[in-house]
Amino acid sequence: MEEQQYRLMGRSGGISMALGIVMVVFGIACGVLMIIEGAKLLVSRSKILF
């Protein structure tokens, strides 16, 4: 019985680590894209006529 619990804990830990890594990579990618789009908006700001 205890062996099953240890295996379950090992799988849960592995899945948690994998999801954490995916979330960090996704967060960094979103941040970079937001910086790029913000820079594009600032550059094109002078082209807007009111």
Summary of the structure (lengths in Angstrom):
residues: 50
radius of gyration: 21.9
end to end distance: 72.9
largest distance: 72.9
contacts: 87
relative contact order: 0.07
helix: 92%
strand: 0%
